[in-house]
């Protein structure tokens, strides 16, 4: 159901803030992954700990996926005018 009284300026501002927040969060979460991989190969860590470091790096990169899913749902909420409707109460 589309809302009738939607503040387009506020909606645009909320969208840009949500995107900026998702980008910053993704970068901060994924940034340790290349560092971990670099350290693994620089110090030639093999065996169990080498595999452990690779798995940790993959988990760091994988944590970006939930952020993108949340961004998608957040943009749908903003587009639907749910915050505009809630601000009336």
N, CA, C and O atoms as CSV, one atom per row, in Angstrom:
chain,resi,resn,atom,element,x,y,z
A,1,UNK,N,N,0.836,-1.175,0.000
A,1,UNK,CA,C,0.000,0.000,0.000
A,1,UNK,C,C,0.881,1.239,0.000
A,1,UNK,O,O,1.696,1.426,0.904
A,2,UNK,N,N,0.723,2.071,-0.995
A,2,UNK,CA,C,1.513,3.287,-1.100
A,2,UNK,C,C,0.956,4.368,-0.193
A,2,UNK,O,O,-0.256,4.555,-0.087
A,3,UNK,N,N,1.851,5.061,0.446
A,3,UNK,CA,C,1.452,6.179,1.298
A,3,UNK,C,C,1.219,7.411,0.430
A,3,UNK,O,O,1.886,7.612,-0.585
A,4,UNK,N,N,0.270,8.220,0.847
A,4,UNK,CA,C,-0.069,9.399,0.058
A,4,UNK,C,C,0.856,10.570,0.408
A,4,UNK,O,O,1.396,11.221,-0.487
A,5,UNK,N,N,1.035,10.834,1.677
A,5,UNK,CA,C,1.838,11.967,2.117
A,5,UNK,C,C,3.271,11.533,2.416
A,5,UNK,O,O,3.641,11.330,3.572
A,6,UNK,N,N,4.055,11.395,1.377
A,6,UNK,CA,C,5.442,10.977,1.533
A,6,UNK,C,C,6.335,12.180,1.303
A,6,UNK,O,O,6.205,12.882,0.300
A,7,UNK,N,N,7.228,12.410,2.224
A,7,UNK,CA,C,8.201,13.486,2.095
A,7,UNK,C,C,9.360,12.983,1.237
A,7,UNK,O,O,10.234,12.266,1.725
A,8,UNK,N,N,9.364,13.360,-0.040
A,8,UNK,CA,C,10.360,12.849,-0.987
A,8,UNK,C,C,11.778,13.278,-0.612
A,8,UNK,O,O,12.714,12.497,-0.786
A,9,UNK,N,N,11.957,14.480,-0.110
A,9,UNK,CA,C,13.287,14.948,0.288
A,9,UNK,C,C,13.856,14.126,1.432
A,9,UNK,O,O,15.021,13.728,1.409
A,10,UNK,N,N,13.017,13.877,2.435
A,10,UNK,CA,C,13.459,13.072,3.575
A,10,UNK,C,C,13.706,11.637,3.145
A,10,UNK,O,O,14.623,10.980,3.638
A,11,UNK,N,N,12.892,11.158,2.230
A,11,UNK,CA,C,13.054,9.794,1.734
A,11,UNK,C,C,14.388,9.650,0.995
A,11,UNK,O,O,15.093,8.655,1.167
A,12,UNK,N,N,14.726,10.640,0.178
A,12,UNK,CA,C,15.989,10.610,-0.553
A,12,UNK,C,C,17.167,10.676,0.416
A,12,UNK,O,O,18.166,9.983,0.227
A,13,UNK,N,N,17.052,11.498,1.440
A,13,UNK,CA,C,18.114,11.620,2.446
A,13,UNK,C,C,18.291,10.302,3.208
A,13,UNK,O,O,19.419,9.870,3.446
A,14,UNK,N,N,17.191,9.672,3.584
A,14,UNK,CA,C,17.264,8.387,4.292
A,14,UNK,C,C,17.917,7.314,3.421
A,14,UNK,O,O,18.711,6.511,3.911
A,15,UNK,N,N,17.579,7.301,2.127
A,15,UNK,CA,C,18.183,6.319,1.220
A,15,UNK,C,C,19.688,6.511,1.123
A,15,UNK,O,O,20.450,5.548,1.206
A,16,UNK,N,N,20.115,7.762,0.945
A,16,UNK,CA,C,21.559,7.996,0.815
A,16,UNK,C,C,22.285,7.671,2.113
A,16,UNK,O,O,23.399,7.148,2.079
A,17,UNK,N,N,21.670,7.973,3.264
A,17,UNK,CA,C,22.286,7.634,4.550
A,17,UNK,C,C,22.371,6.118,4.732
A,17,UNK,O,O,23.363,5.614,5.257
A,18,UNK,N,N,21.345,5.393,4.305
A,18,UNK,CA,C,21.353,3.934,4.424
A,18,UNK,C,C,22.438,3.327,3.539
A,18,UNK,O,O,23.127,2.393,3.951
A,19,UNK,N,N,22.591,3.853,2.333
A,19,UNK,CA,C,23.610,3.336,1.421
A,19,UNK,C,C,25.008,3.646,1.954
A,19,UNK,O,O,25.884,2.783,1.936
A,20,UNK,N,N,25.217,4.871,2.427
A,20,UNK,CA,C,26.520,5.233,2.996
A,20,UNK,C,C,26.853,4.347,4.187
A,20,UNK,O,O,27.981,3.872,4.319
A,21,UNK,N,N,25.884,4.130,5.038
A,21,UNK,CA,C,26.093,3.300,6.216
A,21,UNK,C,C,26.454,1.865,5.830
A,21,UNK,O,O,27.339,1.259,6.433
A,22,UNK,N,N,25.768,1.330,4.830
A,22,UNK,CA,C,26.045,-0.035,4.383
A,22,UNK,C,C,27.442,-0.142,3.764
A,22,UNK,O,O,28.145,-1.130,3.977
A,23,UNK,N,N,27.834,0.872,3.004
A,23,UNK,CA,C,29.163,0.853,2.375
A,23,UNK,C,C,30.258,0.920,3.436
A,23,UNK,O,O,31.223,0.157,3.386
A,24,UNK,N,N,30.109,1.829,4.391
A,24,UNK,CA,C,31.117,1.968,5.452
A,24,UNK,C,C,31.187,0.690,6.286
A,24,UNK,O,O,32.278,0.212,6.596
A,25,UNK,N,N,30.048,0.144,6.646
A,25,UNK,CA,C,30.025,-1.090,7.432
A,25,UNK,C,C,30.660,-2.250,6.666
A,25,UNK,O,O,31.417,-3.037,7.235
A,26,UNK,N,N,30.352,-2.350,5.388
A,26,UNK,CA,C,30.922,-3.421,4.571
A,26,UNK,C,C,32.436,-3.297,4.482
A,26,UNK,O,O,33.155,-4.290,4.591
A,27,UNK,N,N,32.912,-2.077,4.283
A,27,UNK,CA,C,34.361,-1.878,4.201
A,27,UNK,C,C,35.044,-2.202,5.521
A,27,UNK,O,O,36.091,-2.851,5.537
A,28,UNK,N,N,34.463,-1.759,6.623
A,28,UNK,CA,C,35.085,-2.012,7.919
A,28,UNK,C,C,35.075,-3.494,8.281
A,28,UNK,O,O,35.995,-3.983,8.936
A,29,UNK,N,N,34.047,-4.200,7.858
A,29,UNK,CA,C,33.972,-5.628,8.163
A,29,UNK,C,C,34.880,-6.429,7.233
A,29,UNK,O,O,35.526,-7.382,7.671
A,30,UNK,N,N,34.937,-6.052,5.949
A,30,UNK,CA,C,35.719,-6.821,4.984
A,30,UNK,C,C,37.197,-6.432,4.963
A,30,UNK,O,O,38.009,-7.173,4.408
A,31,UNK,N,N,37.565,-5.310,5.539
A,31,UNK,CA,C,38.951,-4.849,5.508
A,31,UNK,C,C,39.947,-5.824,6.138
A,31,UNK,O,O,41.043,-5.972,5.597
A,32,UNK,N,N,39.637,-6.489,7.235
A,32,UNK,CA,C,40.617,-7.425,7.800
A,32,UNK,C,C,40.912,-8.640,6.913
A,32,UNK,O,O,41.966,-9.256,7.073
A,33,UNK,N,N,40.035,-9.001,6.001
A,33,UNK,CA,C,40.235,-10.194,5.177
A,33,UNK,C,C,41.526,-10.128,4.354
A,33,UNK,O,O,42.317,-11.069,4.415
A,34,UNK,N,N,41.774,-9.061,3.589
A,34,UNK,CA,C,43.035,-9.027,2.842
A,34,UNK,C,C,44.257,-8.966,3.753
A,34,UNK,O,O,45.320,-9.487,3.415
A,35,UNK,N,N,44.098,-8.327,4.906
A,35,UNK,CA,C,45.210,-8.267,5.859
A,35,UNK,C,C,45.526,-9.662,6.383
A,35,UNK,O,O,46.693,-10.042,6.477
A,36,UNK,N,N,44.494,-10.424,6.723
A,36,UNK,CA,C,44.691,-11.787,7.216
A,36,UNK,C,C,45.355,-12.653,6.145
A,36,UNK,O,O,46.284,-13.407,6.436
A,37,UNK,N,N,44.876,-12.541,4.915
A,37,UNK,CA,C,45.457,-13.337,3.831
A,37,UNK,C,C,46.909,-12.924,3.576
A,37,UNK,O,O,47.768,-13.779,3.362
A,38,UNK,N,N,47.186,-11.617,3.597
A,38,UNK,CA,C,48.565,-11.154,3.414
A,38,UNK,C,C,49.476,-11.716,4.501
A,38,UNK,O,O,50.569,-12.203,4.210
A,39,UNK,N,N,49.028,-11.647,5.745
A,39,UNK,CA,C,49.853,-12.150,6.844
A,39,UNK,C,C,50.070,-13.660,6.735
A,39,UNK,O,O,51.148,-14.162,7.052
A,40,UNK,N,N,49.055,-14.368,6.292
A,40,UNK,CA,C,49.190,-15.819,6.138
A,40,UNK,C,C,50.277,-16.160,5.132
A,40,UNK,O,O,51.105,-17.036,5.381
A,41,UNK,N,N,50.278,-15.465,3.988
A,41,UNK,CA,C,51.269,-15.768,2.961
A,41,UNK,C,C,52.628,-15.124,3.249
A,41,UNK,O,O,53.664,-15.684,2.892
A,42,UNK,N,N,52.629,-13.973,3.881
A,42,UNK,CA,C,53.898,-13.303,4.204
A,42,UNK,C,C,54.718,-14.124,5.196
A,42,UNK,O,O,55.931,-14.265,5.041
A,43,UNK,N,N,54.065,-14.651,6.191
A,43,UNK,CA,C,54.767,-15.446,7.198
A,43,UNK,C,C,54.731,-16.945,6.891
A,43,UNK,O,O,55.177,-17.754,7.704
A,44,UNK,N,N,54.201,-17.318,5.723
A,44,UNK,CA,C,54.158,-18.711,5.257
A,44,UNK,C,C,53.594,-19.645,6.325
A,44,UNK,O,O,54.222,-20.631,6.710
A,45,UNK,N,N,52.405,-19.312,6.785
A,45,UNK,CA,C,51.740,-20.121,7.806
A,45,UNK,C,C,51.006,-21.261,7.099
A,45,UNK,O,O,50.113,-21.029,6.283
A,46,UNK,N,N,51.389,-22.469,7.418
A,46,UNK,CA,C,50.801,-23.652,6.793
A,46,UNK,C,C,50.089,-24.501,7.835
A,46,UNK,O,O,50.069,-24.172,9.021
A,47,UNK,N,N,49.514,-25.582,7.377
A,47,UNK,CA,C,48.869,-26.517,8.281
A,47,UNK,C,C,47.545,-25.993,8.805
A,47,UNK,O,O,46.834,-25.246,8.134
A,48,UNK,N,N,47.236,-26.410,10.032
A,48,UNK,CA,C,45.957,-26.060,10.651
A,48,UNK,C,C,45.764,-24.553,10.733
A,48,UNK,O,O,44.688,-24.057,10.399
A,49,UNK,N,N,46.781,-23.812,11.169
A,49,UNK,CA,C,46.634,-22.371,11.363
A,49,UNK,C,C,46.510,-21.631,10.040
A,49,UNK,O,O,45.848,-20.595,9.978
A,50,UNK,N,N,47.122,-22.132,8.994
A,50,UNK,CA,C,46.953,-21.531,7.681
A,50,UNK,C,C,45.526,-21.669,7.178
A,50,UNK,O,O,44.939,-20.722,6.655
A,51,UNK,N,N,44.980,-22.870,7.346
A,51,UNK,CA,C,43.579,-23.105,6.962
A,51,UNK,C,C,42.647,-22.266,7.827
A,51,UNK,O,O,41.662,-21.712,7.339
A,52,UNK,N,N,42.964,-22.178,9.107
A,52,UNK,CA,C,42.156,-21.370,10.030
A,52,UNK,C,C,42.127,-19.903,9.596
A,52,UNK,O,O,41.073,-19.269,9.635
A,53,UNK,N,N,43.269,-19.365,9.185
A,53,UNK,CA,C,43.324,-17.965,8.746
A,53,UNK,C,C,42.523,-17.752,7.464
A,53,UNK,O,O,41.851,-16.731,7.318
A,54,UNK,N,N,42.589,-18.698,6.542
A,54,UNK,CA,C,41.807,-18.585,5.302
A,54,UNK,C,C,40.311,-18.617,5.614
A,54,UNK,O,O,39.537,-17.845,5.048
A,55,UNK,N,N,39.909,-19.511,6.513
A,55,UNK,CA,C,38.495,-19.596,6.893
A,55,UNK,C,C,38.052,-18.299,7.564
A,55,UNK,O,O,36.954,-17.810,7.296
A,56,UNK,N,N,38.886,-17.742,8.427
A,56,UNK,CA,C,38.555,-16.461,9.072
A,56,UNK,C,C,38.385,-15.356,8.033
A,56,UNK,O,O,37.460,-14.551,8.129
A,57,UNK,N,N,39.265,-15.316,7.053
A,57,UNK,CA,C,39.164,-14.302,6.002
A,57,UNK,C,C,37.873,-14.477,5.200
A,57,UNK,O,O,37.219,-13.495,4.850
A,58,UNK,N,N,37.511,-15.726,4.910
A,58,UNK,CA,C,36.273,-15.977,4.171
A,58,UNK,C,C,35.045,-15.573,4.981
A,58,UNK,O,O,34.078,-15.051,4.426
A,59,UNK,N,N,35.080,-15.812,6.290
A,59,UNK,CA,C,33.972,-15.376,7.141
A,59,UNK,C,C,33.858,-13.858,7.156
A,59,UNK,O,O,32.753,-13.315,7.140
A,60,UNK,N,N,34.991,-13.180,7.185
A,60,UNK,CA,C,34.972,-11.715,7.158
A,60,UNK,C,C,34.305,-11.211,5.884
A,60,UNK,O,O,33.476,-10.301,5.926
A,61,UNK,N,N,34.672,-11.807,4.754
A,61,UNK,CA,C,34.074,-11.399,3.484
A,61,UNK,C,C,32.599,-11.786,3.432
A,61,UNK,O,O,31.773,-11.040,2.907
A,62,UNK,N,N,32.273,-12.961,3.982
A,62,UNK,CA,C,30.887,-13.430,3.987
A,62,UNK,C,C,29.950,-12.586,4.830
A,62,UNK,O,O,28.738,-12.606,4.613
A,63,UNK,N,N,30.488,-11.847,5.782
A,63,UNK,CA,C,29.641,-10.999,6.627
A,63,UNK,C,C,29.094,-9.790,5.879
A,63,UNK,O,O,28.231,-9.081,6.397
A,64,UNK,N,N,29.579,-9.551,4.685
A,64,UNK,CA,C,29.058,-8.448,3.878
A,64,UNK,C,C,27.678,-8.805,3.322
A,64,UNK,O,O,26.850,-7.920,3.106
A,65,UNK,N,N,27.428,-10.077,3.091
A,65,UNK,CA,C,26.151,-10.515,2.511
A,65,UNK,C,C,24.955,-10.115,3.379
A,65,UNK,O,O,23.986,-9.575,2.846
A,66,UNK,N,N,24.982,-10.361,4.716
A,66,UNK,CA,C,23.846,-9.907,5.521
A,66,UNK,C,C,23.658,-8.391,5.500
A,66,UNK,O,O,22.530,-7.906,5.596
A,67,UNK,N,N,24.736,-7.653,5.376
A,67,UNK,CA,C,24.615,-6.198,5.304
A,67,UNK,C,C,23.862,-5.798,4.041
A,67,UNK,O,O,23.013,-4.907,4.077
A,68,UNK,N,N,24.169,-6.453,2.929
A,68,UNK,CA,C,23.475,-6.141,1.678
A,68,UNK,C,C,22.004,-6.542,1.739
A,68,UNK,O,O,21.148,-5.849,1.190
A,69,UNK,N,N,21.710,-7.651,2.401
A,69,UNK,CA,C,20.317,-8.077,2.559
A,69,UNK,C,C,19.555,-7.062,3.410
A,69,UNK,O,O,18.426,-6.693,3.086
A,70,UNK,N,N,20.173,-6.618,4.492
A,70,UNK,CA,C,19.531,-5.614,5.345
A,70,UNK,C,C,19.356,-4.289,4.619
A,70,UNK,O,O,18.349,-3.607,4.809
A,71,UNK,N,N,20.329,-3.919,3.789
A,71,UNK,CA,C,20.199,-2.684,3.010
A,71,UNK,C,C,19.008,-2.772,2.064
A,71,UNK,O,O,18.251,-1.812,1.919
A,72,UNK,N,N,18.845,-3.919,1.425
A,72,UNK,CA,C,17.716,-4.094,0.507
A,72,UNK,C,C,16.382,-3.932,1.232
A,72,UNK,O,O,15.478,-3.258,0.738
A,73,UNK,N,N,16.265,-4.555,2.408
A,73,UNK,CA,C,15.004,-4.434,3.152
A,73,UNK,C,C,14.804,-3.010,3.670
A,73,UNK,O,O,13.679,-2.513,3.721
A,74,UNK,N,N,15.899,-2.361,4.053
A,74,UNK,CA,C,15.810,-0.972,4.536
A,74,UNK,C,C,15.352,-0.044,3.416
A,74,UNK,O,O,14.533,0.844,3.648
A,75,UNK,N,N,15.867,-0.237,2.217
A,75,UNK,CA,C,15.450,0.595,1.095
A,75,UNK,C,C,13.984,0.364,0.749
A,75,UNK,O,O,13.286,1.295,0.345
A,76,UNK,N,N,13.508,-0.885,0.908
A,76,UNK,CA,C,12.081,-1.156,0.680
A,76,UNK,C,C,11.220,-0.429,1.704
A,76,UNK,O,O,10.167,0.112,1.366
A,77,UNK,N,N,11.673,-0.417,2.966
A,77,UNK,CA,C,10.934,0.293,4.008
A,77,UNK,C,C,10.872,1.782,3.708
A,77,UNK,O,O,9.824,2.409,3.860
A,78,UNK,N,N,11.980,2.338,3.289
A,78,UNK,CA,C,12.023,3.766,2.984
A,78,UNK,C,C,11.126,4.074,1.794
A,78,UNK,O,O,10.374,5.049,1.810
A,79,UNK,N,N,11.207,3.242,0.764
A,79,UNK,CA,C,10.400,3.451,-0.434
A,79,UNK,C,C,8.912,3.333,-0.127
A,79,UNK,O,O,8.100,4.052,-0.709
A,80,UNK,N,N,8.551,2.439,0.775
A,80,UNK,CA,C,7.144,2.239,1.119
A,80,UNK,C,C,6.559,3.343,1.969
A,80,UNK,O,O,5.343,3.405,2.153
A,81,UNK,N,N,7.394,4.208,2.486
A,81,UNK,CA,C,6.904,5.321,3.295
A,81,UNK,C,C,6.550,4.939,4.709
A,81,UNK,O,O,5.800,5.657,5.371
A,82,UNK,N,N,7.072,3.819,5.191
A,82,UNK,CA,C,6.741,3.355,6.537
A,82,UNK,C,C,7.223,4.333,7.602
A,82,UNK,O,O,6.537,4.548,8.602
A,83,UNK,N,N,8.398,4.927,7.398
A,83,UNK,CA,C,8.909,5.887,8.385
A,83,UNK,C,C,8.087,7.168,8.367
A,83,UNK,O,O,7.853,7.775,9.412
A,84,UNK,N,N,7.649,7.579,7.175
A,84,UNK,CA,C,6.803,8.777,7.092
A,84,UNK,C,C,5.485,8.556,7.819
A,84,UNK,O,O,4.990,9.450,8.505
A,85,UNK,N,N,4.918,7.363,7.669
A,85,UNK,CA,C,3.669,7.049,8.351
A,85,UNK,C,C,3.881,6.970,9.860
A,85,UNK,O,O,3.031,7.418,10.630
A,86,UNK,N,N,5.003,6.406,10.281
A,86,UNK,CA,C,5.276,6.279,11.706
A,86,UNK,C,C,5.560,7.635,12.357
A,86,UNK,O,O,5.301,7.820,13.546
A,87,UNK,N,N,6.085,8.568,11.589
A,87,UNK,CA,C,6.399,9.880,12.161
A,87,UNK,C,C,5.145,10.701,12.454
A,87,UNK,O,O,5.210,11.707,13.160
A,88,UNK,N,N,4.027,10.281,11.921
A,88,UNK,CA,C,2.768,10.992,12.177
A,88,UNK,C,C,2.216,10.709,13.566
A,88,UNK,O,O,1.387,11.458,14.083
A,89,UNK,N,N,2.691,9.607,14.168
A,89,UNK,CA,C,2.122,9.205,15.460
A,89,UNK,C,C,2.862,9.794,16.588
A,89,UNK,O,O,2.515,9.557,17.745
